[in-house]
Amino acid sequence: MTLPRWDDPALKAGTMIKGALWLVAEVGEGGIFTKEQVRQAFPGVSQADRRIRDLRDYGWVIHTNTDDASLGPGEQRLVKVGIPVWDSNARREAAITTISAKQRQATLAADNYQCANCGIAGGEPYPESPHQTAVLSVTKRRVARPDGTDTEQPLTLCKLCRAGTERLDHADLGQLLADIRNLDQVDQDRIRRWMRRGRRGATPLDRAWTAYRRMPAEAKEEIARDLGIA
């Protein structure tokens, strides 16, 4: 299918659609662009950069230097092209699953402004990549109910977890309930406590390991000798 030209004077479309076509034609996936380039491409158009950012609601992945430390101030990278917004049918279908601003805020609050997958909070640096800080967004996950029906429900994910959501696309509520009921009574009581608190409680083993991990190397060696490890 031949795409419309983003700069075709005859194209009757808004800035977001023209911006999407410009990204595909002039930047491409993996390419870097700047706010100045956006201004030059759409002279006299106010908030053209914001219309570009609106593409994220349609599955377009666009990173700034808060997501990717290799980018400079004002630089953005087109990581992934999402829904072809220039196609009215595709845009209309996408609108059915678009999350409203009110729903987005309610979901962030319900998830305690933390990633539902890894637990990192917005703005917090990743332990394995301290130069990267978490940026939270709200997406939808398909949930299979025990009665056989499916529903799409919103949840909070950080950008890194959202980039690998293949394993998060579908949740089986019935299977999870069965797994919980199959736990022994001690573990069932424990997971109920975690659910009431909204977080996992640390076990004595967790606390001991965390305390050991934070010890200086010399102290760790002393502990290992005392326990007969070294």
C-alpha positions as CSV (number, residue, x, y, z in Angstrom):
1,M,0.0,0.0,0.0
2,T,1.4,3.4,-1.0
3,L,1.4,5.9,1.9
4,P,0.2,9.4,1.4
5,R,3.0,12.0,1.3
6,W,3.2,13.9,4.5
7,D,3.8,17.2,2.7
8,D,1.2,16.7,0.0
9,P,-0.8,20.0,-0.1
10,A,-3.9,18.0,-1.1
11,L,-3.7,15.8,2.0
12,K,-6.6,16.6,4.3
13,A,-5.3,15.4,7.7
14,G,-4.3,16.8,11.1
15,T,-0.8,17.3,12.4
16,M,-0.7,14.0,14.2
17,I,-1.4,12.1,11.0
18,K,1.0,14.2,9.0
19,G,3.6,13.8,11.7
20,A,3.2,10.0,11.6
21,L,3.7,10.0,7.9
22,W,6.8,12.3,8.3
23,L,8.3,10.0,10.8
24,V,7.9,7.0,8.6
25,A,9.2,8.7,5.5
26,E,11.9,10.9,6.9
27,V,13.1,9.2,10.1
28,G,12.2,5.5,10.1
29,E,12.3,3.1,12.9
30,G,15.5,3.5,15.0
31,G,16.1,7.0,13.6
32,I,16.7,10.1,15.7
33,F,14.9,13.4,15.2
34,T,14.8,16.7,17.1
35,K,12.2,19.2,18.0
36,E,13.8,21.7,15.7
37,Q,13.3,19.2,12.8
38,V,9.7,18.9,13.7
39,R,9.3,22.7,13.7
40,Q,11.0,22.9,10.3
41,A,8.8,20.2,8.9
42,F,5.6,21.9,10.2
43,P,6.4,25.6,10.2
44,G,3.7,27.8,11.8
45,V,2.0,24.8,13.4
46,S,1.6,25.3,17.1
47,Q,2.4,22.3,19.4
48,A,3.4,20.1,16.5
49,D,5.8,18.2,18.9
50,R,2.9,17.5,21.2
51,R,0.9,16.0,18.3
52,I,3.8,13.8,17.6
53,R,3.8,12.6,21.2
54,D,0.1,11.8,20.9
55,L,1.1,8.9,18.6
56,R,2.1,7.0,21.8
57,D,-1.6,6.5,22.5
58,Y,-1.7,4.5,19.2
59,G,1.2,2.2,20.1
60,W,4.0,4.3,18.7
61,V,7.2,4.0,20.8
62,I,9.1,7.3,20.9
63,H,12.0,7.7,23.4
64,T,13.6,10.8,24.8
65,N,16.8,11.1,26.8
66,T,14.8,10.2,29.9
67,D,14.2,6.8,28.3
68,D,17.6,6.5,26.5
69,A,20.6,8.1,28.0
70,S,22.4,8.0,24.6
71,L,20.0,10.7,23.4
72,G,20.9,14.3,23.8
73,P,18.6,17.1,25.1
74,G,15.9,17.7,22.5
75,E,16.6,14.4,20.7
76,Q,14.0,11.7,20.3
77,R,14.2,8.2,18.8
78,L,11.4,6.5,16.8
79,V,11.7,3.0,18.3
80,K,8.6,1.5,16.9
81,V,5.9,2.5,14.4
82,G,2.5,1.7,15.8
83,I,-1.1,1.8,14.5
84,P,-1.2,3.4,11.0
85,V,-3.2,6.5,12.1
86,W,-3.5,7.7,8.5
87,D,-5.9,4.7,7.9
88,S,-9.2,5.9,9.3
89,N,-10.4,2.3,9.9
90,A,-7.3,1.4,11.9
91,R,-7.6,4.6,13.8
92,R,-11.3,4.0,14.6
93,E,-10.6,0.4,15.8
94,A,-7.8,1.7,18.0
95,A,-10.0,4.4,19.5
96,I,-12.1,1.6,21.1
97,T,-9.2,0.6,23.3
98,T,-7.7,4.0,23.8
99,I,-7.3,4.9,27.5
100,S,-8.8,8.2,28.6
101,A,-6.8,10.6,30.7
102,K,-9.2,10.1,33.6
103,Q,-8.8,6.3,33.4
104,R,-5.0,6.6,33.1
105,Q,-4.8,8.6,36.3
106,A,-7.1,6.2,38.1
107,T,-5.0,3.2,37.0
108,L,-1.7,4.9,38.1
109,A,-3.2,5.6,41.5
110,A,-4.6,2.1,41.8
111,D,-1.2,0.6,41.0
112,N,0.5,3.0,43.5
113,Y,2.4,4.7,40.7
114,Q,4.5,1.6,40.3
115,C,5.1,-0.8,37.4
116,A,2.7,-3.8,37.9
117,N,5.4,-6.1,36.4
118,C,8.7,-5.1,38.1
119,G,7.5,-2.8,40.9
120,I,9.6,0.2,40.0
121,A,8.2,3.6,40.7
122,G,8.0,6.5,38.1
123,G,11.3,8.4,38.0
124,E,13.2,5.7,39.9
125,P,16.5,4.6,38.3
126,Y,16.7,0.9,37.2
127,P,19.1,-1.1,39.5
128,E,20.7,-2.8,36.5
129,S,20.8,0.5,34.5
130,P,21.2,3.5,36.9
131,H,21.5,5.9,33.9
132,Q,17.9,5.0,33.0
133,T,14.9,6.2,35.0
134,A,11.5,4.5,34.8
135,V,8.7,6.2,32.8
136,L,5.3,4.8,33.6
137,S,2.5,4.4,31.1
138,V,-0.9,2.7,31.2
139,T,-1.8,-0.1,28.8
140,K,-4.5,-2.8,28.6
141,R,-4.1,-6.5,29.3
142,R,-6.6,-9.1,28.2
143,V,-7.9,-11.1,31.2
144,A,-9.6,-14.5,30.8
145,R,-12.3,-15.0,33.4
146,P,-13.3,-18.4,34.9
147,D,-16.7,-18.2,33.1
148,G,-14.9,-18.2,29.7
149,T,-15.4,-14.6,28.9
150,D,-12.5,-12.2,28.1
151,T,-12.1,-8.5,29.1
152,E,-9.4,-5.9,28.6
153,Q,-8.3,-4.2,31.8
154,P,-5.8,-1.3,32.3
155,L,-2.6,-1.7,34.2
156,T,0.6,0.3,34.8
157,L,3.9,-0.7,33.1
158,C,7.2,1.0,32.9
159,K,8.7,1.5,29.4
160,L,11.1,-1.4,29.7
161,C,8.5,-3.9,30.7
162,R,6.1,-2.6,28.1
163,A,8.7,-3.1,25.5
164,G,8.6,-6.9,26.3
165,T,4.9,-7.4,26.9
166,E,4.5,-10.6,24.8
167,R,4.3,-12.6,28.0
168,L,1.9,-10.0,29.6
169,D,-0.6,-10.0,26.7
170,H,-3.0,-12.5,28.3
171,A,-3.9,-13.2,31.9
172,D,-5.8,-16.3,33.0
173,L,-7.8,-15.4,36.1
174,G,-9.1,-18.9,36.5
175,Q,-5.7,-20.5,36.4
176,L,-4.3,-18.1,38.9
177,L,-7.2,-18.7,41.3
178,A,-6.6,-22.5,40.9
179,D,-2.9,-22.1,41.6
180,I,-3.6,-20.1,44.8
181,R,-6.1,-22.6,46.1
182,N,-3.6,-25.4,45.5
183,L,-1.1,-23.7,47.8
184,D,-0.8,-25.2,51.3
185,Q,-2.6,-23.4,54.1
186,V,0.5,-21.5,55.3
187,D,1.2,-20.1,51.9
188,Q,-2.5,-19.3,51.3
189,D,-2.6,-17.3,54.5
190,R,0.7,-15.5,53.5
191,I,-0.5,-14.5,50.0
192,R,-3.8,-13.2,51.5
193,R,-1.8,-11.0,53.9
194,W,0.2,-9.7,50.9
195,M,-3.0,-8.9,49.0
196,R,-4.5,-7.0,51.9
197,R,-1.3,-5.0,52.3
198,G,-0.9,-4.5,48.5
199,R,2.7,-5.7,48.7
200,R,4.7,-8.7,49.4
201,G,6.0,-9.1,53.0
202,A,9.6,-10.0,53.4
203,T,10.3,-13.5,54.9
204,P,13.1,-14.1,57.4
205,L,15.1,-15.6,54.6
206,D,14.5,-12.5,52.4
207,R,15.6,-10.2,55.3
208,A,18.7,-12.3,56.0
209,W,19.8,-12.3,52.4
210,T,19.2,-8.6,52.0
211,A,21.2,-7.8,55.1
212,Y,24.0,-10.1,53.9
213,R,24.1,-8.6,50.4
214,R,24.5,-5.1,51.9
215,M,27.5,-6.2,54.0
216,P,31.0,-5.0,53.1
217,A,33.2,-7.7,51.4
218,E,35.3,-8.2,54.5
219,A,32.2,-8.8,56.7
220,K,30.8,-11.3,54.0
221,E,34.0,-13.3,54.2
222,E,33.7,-13.4,58.0
223,I,30.1,-14.7,57.8
224,A,31.2,-17.3,55.2
225,R,33.9,-18.6,57.5
226,D,31.6,-18.7,60.5
227,L,29.1,-20.7,58.4
228,G,31.8,-23.0,57.1
229,I,31.4,-21.9,53.5
230,A,34.9,-20.7,53.0
